Amino acid sequence: MKLIIAIIQPYKMDAVREALTEISVSGLTVSEVRGYGRQRGHTEVYRGAEYTINYVPKLKLEIAVDDDKVDEVVDAVTRAARTGKVGDGKIFVIDLDAVTRIRTGETGVQAL
């Protein structure tokens, strides 16, 4: 099993969710996060005053999947979230040692 963590632009969430639904991903967790990468934040002007935004708002998606579905999920998220501009985000794939569904006690792939 793998845990896929994707950091994406907030306005791309609906497109990513639709892409994941099309490939039968049954669940995901979404968190609002802030950070920066190569873009190092940006400067905005509000009411004539210029100020710097050091941490850019993003969404963090966490998706637990079976090993054979990883490439399909990564491709779907990449296609749906890509704009071709700096700040599109990143996808991390991490080994997932164990999963337990609290309600039933199921473990492993059955718990996903």
Backbone as JSON, one array per atom type, in Angstrom:
{
  "sequence": "MKLIIAIIQPYKMDAVREALTEISVSGLTVSEVRGYGRQRGHTEVYRGAEYTINYVPKLKLEIAVDDDKVDEVVDAVTRAARTGKVGDGKIFVIDLDAVTRIRTGETGVQAL",
  "N": [[0.84, -1.17, 0.0], [0.33, 2.32, -0.54], [0.81, 5.76, 0.4], [-0.31, 8.6, -1.01], [0.62, 11.87, -1.28], [-0.45, 14.94, -2.21], [0.23, 18.23, -3.11], [-1.57, 20.93, -4.04], [-2.93, 23.63, -6.11], [-5.54, 25.59, -4.69], [-7.84, 26.21, -6.29], [-7.92, 24.16, -8.1], [-9.05, 21.95, -6.98], [-11.69, 20.87, -7.46], [-11.47, 19.84, -10.08], [-9.47, 17.91, -9.7], [-10.74, 16.21, -7.88], [-12.86, 15.24, -9.46], [-11.36, 13.87, -11.42], [-10.22, 11.85, -9.84], [-12.5, 10.53, -8.97], [-13.4, 9.46, -11.39], [-11.57, 7.4, -11.77], [-12.23, 5.67, -9.81], [-11.39, 6.16, -7.12], [-11.84, 5.78, -3.76], [-11.74, 7.39, -1.49], [-10.4, 10.32, 0.19], [-8.33, 12.67, 1.96], [-8.46, 16.08, 2.71], [-6.6, 18.97, 3.37], [-6.2, 22.35, 4.34], [-3.34, 24.13, 3.67], [-0.27, 26.04, 4.04], [2.56, 27.34, 2.38], [5.77, 27.43, 0.71], [7.66, 27.13, -2.32], [9.87, 27.06, -4.94], [8.91, 29.51, -5.79], [8.85, 31.22, -3.63], [6.88, 32.75, -2.28], [4.96, 35.8, -2.88], [4.42, 39.23, -4.0], [1.85, 41.53, -3.28], [-0.5, 44.16, -4.03], [-2.57, 46.08, -2.05], [-5.1, 48.3, -1.64], [-3.37, 50.38, -2.32], [-1.14, 49.88, -0.79], [1.8, 47.98, -0.67], [2.48, 44.61, -0.02], [4.09, 41.65, 1.21], [3.49, 38.25, 0.58], [4.49, 35.6, 2.21], [3.94, 32.9, 2.57], [2.24, 30.73, 0.58], [-1.15, 29.92, -0.03], [-2.29, 26.57, -0.21], [-3.66, 23.32, -1.07], [-3.59, 20.23, 0.61], [-3.65, 16.97, -0.3], [-4.37, 13.72, 0.79], [-4.1, 10.44, -0.05], [-4.78, 7.12, 0.27], [-3.81, 4.15, -1.25], [-3.89, 0.96, -2.98], [-0.94, -0.79, -4.09], [-1.03, -1.33, -6.89], [-2.52, 0.71, -7.96], [-1.27, 3.13, -7.82], [0.23, 4.5, -9.93], [-1.86, 5.23, -11.65], [-3.39, 6.96, -10.05], [-1.53, 9.02, -9.52], [-1.09, 9.94, -12.16], [-3.71, 10.88, -12.77], [-4.07, 12.97, -10.88], [-1.96, 14.64, -11.62], [-2.65, 15.34, -14.29], [-5.09, 16.71, -13.83], [-4.4, 18.82, -12.11], [-2.43, 20.34, -13.29], [-1.2, 23.41, -14.56], [0.87, 24.4, -15.88], [2.38, 26.43, -14.95], [4.58, 28.06, -12.55], [4.25, 26.85, -9.25], [2.33, 24.9, -9.37], [2.44, 22.6, -7.79], [3.25, 19.57, -5.91], [3.76, 15.98, -5.86], [3.94, 13.37, -3.64], [4.95, 10.04, -2.95], [4.57, 7.6, -0.6], [5.58, 4.76, 1.28], [3.16, 2.7, 2.86], [2.74, 1.17, 5.76], [0.76, -0.07, 7.41], [-2.8, -0.25, 7.77], [-5.78, 0.35, 9.51], [-9.2, -0.04, 9.8], [-11.19, 1.69, 11.91], [-13.89, 1.33, 12.72], [-14.64, -1.37, 11.97], [-12.43, -2.92, 12.41], [-11.02, -4.03, 10.34], [-8.06, -4.7, 8.44], [-5.15, -3.74, 6.45], [-5.4, -3.83, 2.85], [-8.16, -4.22, 2.7], [-9.13, -2.36, 4.49], [-8.92, 0.03, 3.22]],
  "CA": [[0.0, 0.0, 0.0], [1.06, 3.59, -0.62], [0.13, 7.0, 0.74], [0.02, 9.63, -1.98], [0.39, 13.21, -0.76], [-0.38, 15.91, -3.31], [0.06, 19.63, -2.76], [-2.11, 21.51, -5.27], [-3.58, 24.95, -6.05], [-6.91, 25.41, -4.18], [-8.88, 26.27, -7.32], [-7.88, 22.94, -8.9], [-9.59, 20.84, -6.19], [-12.84, 20.23, -8.11], [-10.98, 19.06, -11.22], [-8.75, 16.75, -9.17], [-11.74, 15.29, -7.3], [-13.54, 14.58, -10.58], [-10.42, 12.92, -12.03], [-10.08, 10.71, -8.93], [-13.78, 9.81, -9.0], [-13.43, 8.71, -12.65], [-10.75, 6.18, -11.68], [-12.77, 4.91, -8.68], [-10.73, 6.35, -5.83], [-12.97, 5.78, -2.84], [-11.66, 8.37, -0.42], [-9.2, 11.13, 0.33], [-8.38, 13.67, 3.01], [-8.01, 17.38, 2.2], [-6.24, 19.94, 4.4], [-5.7, 23.64, 3.87], [-1.98, 24.33, 4.14], [0.42, 27.2, 3.48], [3.98, 27.1, 2.27], [6.38, 27.97, -0.5], [8.68, 26.34, -3.0], [10.77, 27.94, -5.71], [8.32, 30.83, -5.99], [9.17, 31.99, -2.42], [5.82, 33.71, -2.0], [4.83, 36.85, -3.88], [4.05, 40.55, -3.51], [0.54, 42.01, -3.73], [-0.84, 45.54, -3.67], [-3.93, 46.18, -1.53], [-5.41, 49.7, -1.29], [-2.19, 51.22, -2.5], [0.0, 49.43, 0.03], [2.4, 46.74, -1.16], [2.91, 43.72, 1.05], [4.62, 40.37, 0.75], [2.88, 37.02, 1.08], [5.59, 34.65, 2.29], [3.43, 31.54, 2.5], [1.17, 30.67, -0.4], [-2.16, 28.93, 0.34], [-2.39, 25.38, -1.04], [-4.4, 22.21, -0.48], [-2.83, 18.99, 0.75], [-4.51, 15.79, -0.43], [-3.77, 12.46, 1.22], [-4.87, 9.37, -0.67], [-4.2, 5.8, 0.51], [-4.21, 3.25, -2.33], [-3.15, -0.28, -3.17], [0.23, -0.58, -4.93], [-1.29, -1.38, -8.33], [-3.3, 1.89, -8.37], [-0.46, 4.33, -7.59], [0.52, 5.23, -11.17], [-3.11, 5.76, -12.16], [-3.76, 8.1, -9.22], [-0.55, 10.08, -9.78], [-1.4, 10.49, -13.49], [-4.97, 11.61, -12.7], [-3.84, 14.22, -10.15], [-1.08, 15.47, -12.45], [-3.44, 15.89, -15.41], [-6.13, 17.62, -13.38], [-3.87, 19.96, -11.36], [-1.38, 21.05, -14.04], [-1.47, 24.62, -15.33], [2.1, 24.69, -16.61], [3.02, 27.59, -14.34], [5.22, 27.84, -11.26], [3.32, 26.77, -8.14], [1.32, 23.85, -9.58], [2.46, 21.71, -6.64], [4.09, 18.37, -5.89], [3.13, 14.73, -5.45], [4.86, 12.48, -2.93], [4.44, 8.69, -2.76], [5.22, 7.06, 0.59], [5.14, 3.41, 1.67], [2.19, 2.67, 3.94], [2.96, -0.14, 6.38], [-0.45, -0.68, 7.95], [-4.05, 0.53, 7.82], [-6.84, -0.31, 10.26], [-10.48, 0.68, 9.84], [-11.57, 1.71, 13.32], [-15.26, 0.81, 12.92], [-14.77, -2.82, 11.81], [-11.2, -3.63, 12.76], [-10.36, -4.55, 9.14], [-6.7, -4.21, 8.24], [-4.58, -3.89, 5.12], [-6.12, -3.32, 1.68], [-9.61, -4.22, 2.98], [-9.45, -1.17, 5.27], [-8.9, 1.22, 2.38]],
  "C": [[0.88, 1.24, 0.0], [0.18, 4.72, -0.13], [0.62, 8.05, -0.25], [-0.36, 10.97, -1.36], [0.58, 14.18, -1.91], [-0.63, 17.3, -2.74], [-0.37, 20.34, -4.04], [-2.65, 22.92, -5.02], [-5.03, 24.74, -5.58], [-7.98, 25.4, -5.27], [-8.89, 25.05, -8.24], [-8.53, 21.75, -8.2], [-10.75, 20.13, -6.89], [-12.41, 19.36, -9.28], [-10.26, 17.8, -10.76], [-9.74, 15.73, -8.6], [-12.48, 14.54, -8.41], [-12.64, 13.53, -11.23], [-10.26, 11.68, -11.15], [-11.37, 9.88, -8.89], [-13.88, 8.94, -10.26], [-12.63, 7.42, -12.59], [-11.09, 5.38, -10.42], [-11.94, 4.99, -7.41], [-11.84, 6.58, -4.81], [-12.89, 6.81, -1.73], [-10.36, 9.14, -0.42], [-9.41, 12.1, 1.48], [-7.8, 14.95, 2.44], [-7.75, 18.3, 3.38], [-5.82, 21.24, 3.73], [-4.34, 23.86, 4.5], [-1.41, 25.59, 3.52], [1.89, 26.88, 3.43], [4.54, 27.78, 1.04], [7.39, 27.0, -1.04], [9.62, 27.3, -3.69], [10.23, 29.35, -5.83], [8.57, 31.76, -4.8], [8.14, 33.06, -2.09], [5.71, 34.74, -3.12], [4.39, 38.16, -3.22], [2.7, 40.94, -4.09], [0.36, 43.46, -3.3], [-2.31, 45.55, -3.24], [-4.14, 47.61, -1.04], [-4.17, 50.58, -1.31], [-0.97, 50.81, -1.7], [0.5, 48.09, -0.52], [2.82, 45.89, 0.03], [3.28, 42.36, 0.46], [3.86, 39.22, 1.4], [3.98, 35.96, 1.04], [5.14, 33.2, 2.12], [2.19, 31.53, 1.63], [0.15, 29.61, 0.03], [-2.24, 27.8, -0.68], [-3.34, 24.39, -0.37], [-3.5, 20.99, -0.46], [-3.83, 17.84, 0.7], [-3.73, 14.57, 0.03], [-4.68, 11.33, 0.75], [-4.14, 8.05, -0.43], [-4.73, 4.84, -0.55], [-3.37, 1.97, -2.3], [-2.02, -0.01, -4.16], [-0.08, -0.51, -6.42], [-2.06, -0.16, -8.84], [-2.5, 3.18, -8.3], [-0.25, 5.14, -8.87], [-0.73, 5.9, -11.74], [-3.55, 7.0, -11.38], [-2.82, 9.28, -9.47], [-0.82, 10.74, -11.13], [-2.67, 11.34, -13.46], [-4.78, 12.96, -12.0], [-2.99, 15.17, -10.99], [-1.85, 16.12, -13.58], [-4.41, 16.96, -14.95], [-5.58, 18.9, -12.73], [-2.89, 20.81, -12.15], [-1.92, 22.28, -14.75], [-0.28, 24.97, -16.22], [2.85, 25.89, -16.06], [3.67, 27.21, -13.02], [4.15, 27.81, -10.18], [2.23, 25.73, -8.32], [1.3, 22.84, -8.43], [3.4, 20.54, -6.8], [3.25, 17.18, -5.51], [4.22, 13.86, -4.83], [4.18, 11.12, -2.77], [5.26, 8.04, -1.65], [4.69, 5.65, 0.86], [4.22, 3.51, 2.88], [2.24, 1.27, 4.54], [1.68, -0.82, 6.83], [-1.61, 0.3, 7.92], [-5.05, -0.3, 8.62], [-8.09, 0.55, 10.2], [-11.0, 0.56, 11.26], [-12.92, 1.04, 13.55], [-15.32, -0.7, 12.92], [-13.56, -3.6, 12.26], [-10.48, -4.24, 11.55], [-8.98, -3.92, 9.0], [-6.26, -4.39, 6.8], [-5.45, -3.26, 4.04], [-7.62, -3.27, 1.93], [-10.04, -2.97, 3.75], [-9.46, 0.1, 4.43], [-10.29, 1.47, 1.85]]
}
